[in-house]
Amino acid sequence: MGVMERIPILELKNKTGYELPILTFEIDRTLISRFTAAVGDGSPRWQTEAPPSLIPALGFDRVYELLASSDEVAVLHGATEVEFFQSVALGDTVTMKARIASARERVSGGKTTVFVNVDASYSNQLNEPVAVCRQTAIVTSK
């Protein structure tokens, strides 16, 4: 995966509707085992399918990279809303399409904070919907 374009904090409020590059993820044993180890969920169920909480985690490191335009900017997780349509099996390929749904800027004490809502949809290799997700990121100048 290449480097994503970074959006400067002062331009975020003008980026509603911006579509991020499409990302694709192979759901393999390594990805699942790393995730389940990180969250401490050793259920035998995850030998054949991905934990649902893995899906909204896919790709958001890239979204945060896009929003962290410089060392002077901090990106914090604000909220996650997700709706699941079907499970994802080991061996599936999941495609993430995401866009900036809204960005609201607040300036206080000389510091800029932007609340960015990113909407993402996830589909499998059959182009069937797997989940939709809205994540809120809080982007602040340090």
Solvent accessible surface area in square Angstrom, and as a share of the most:
residue,aa,sasa,rsa
1,M,153,0.68
2,G,59,0.57
3,V,134,0.77
4,M,7,0.03
5,E,104,0.46
6,R,112,0.41
7,I,1,0.00
8,P,61,0.38
9,I,17,0.09
10,L,111,0.55
11,E,81,0.36
12,L,0,0.00
13,K,94,0.40
14,N,114,0.58
15,K,50,0.21
16,T,81,0.47
17,G,37,0.36
18,Y,49,0.19
19,E,130,0.58
20,L,10,0.05
21,P,70,0.44
22,I,104,0.53
23,L,14,0.07
24,T,67,0.39
25,F,27,0.11
26,E,111,0.50
27,I,1,0.01
28,D,65,0.34
29,R,146,0.53
30,T,70,0.41
31,L,51,0.25
32,I,6,0.03
33,S,62,0.40
34,R,176,0.64
35,F,33,0.14
36,T,18,0.10
37,A,82,0.64
38,A,87,0.68
39,V,83,0.48
40,G,68,0.65
41,D,54,0.28
42,G,77,0.74
43,S,37,0.24
44,P,110,0.69
45,R,135,0.49
46,W,26,0.09
47,Q,106,0.47
48,T,95,0.55
49,E,31,0.14
50,A,2,0.02
51,P,4,0.02
52,P,57,0.36
53,S,63,0.41
54,L,5,0.03
55,I,3,0.02
56,P,12,0.08
57,A,50,0.39
58,L,9,0.04
59,G,3,0.03
60,F,14,0.06
61,D,102,0.53
62,R,27,0.10
63,V,1,0.00
64,Y,48,0.18
65,E,48,0.22
66,L,1,0.00
67,L,0,0.00
68,A,28,0.21
69,S,28,0.18
70,S,51,0.33
71,D,129,0.67
72,E,112,0.50
73,V,13,0.08
74,A,28,0.21
75,V,30,0.17
76,L,102,0.51
77,H,102,0.46
78,G,36,0.35
79,A,47,0.36
80,T,58,0.34
81,E,120,0.54
82,V,56,0.32
83,E,100,0.45
84,F,83,0.34
85,F,98,0.41
86,Q,73,0.32
87,S,73,0.47
88,V,3,0.02
89,A,46,0.36
90,L,52,0.26
91,G,60,0.58
92,D,20,0.10
93,T,28,0.16
94,V,0,0.00
95,T,30,0.17
96,M,3,0.01
97,K,103,0.44
98,A,10,0.07
99,R,97,0.35
100,I,0,0.00
101,A,14,0.11
102,S,42,0.27
103,A,17,0.13
104,R,136,0.50
105,E,52,0.23
106,R,129,0.47
107,V,94,0.54
108,S,76,0.49
109,G,83,0.80
110,G,75,0.72
111,K,111,0.47
112,T,13,0.08
113,T,28,0.16
114,V,0,0.00
115,F,43,0.18
116,V,0,0.00
117,N,33,0.17
118,V,2,0.01
119,D,40,0.21
120,A,4,0.03
121,S,47,0.31
122,Y,2,0.01
123,S,20,0.13
124,N,14,0.07
125,Q,100,0.45
126,L,124,0.62
127,N,119,0.61
128,E,66,0.30
129,P,81,0.51
130,V,1,0.01
131,A,1,0.01
132,V,59,0.34
133,C,7,0.04
134,R,88,0.32
135,Q,13,0.06
136,T,28,0.17
137,A,1,0.01
138,I,43,0.22
139,V,0,0.00
140,T,32,0.19
141,S,28,0.18
142,K,141,0.60
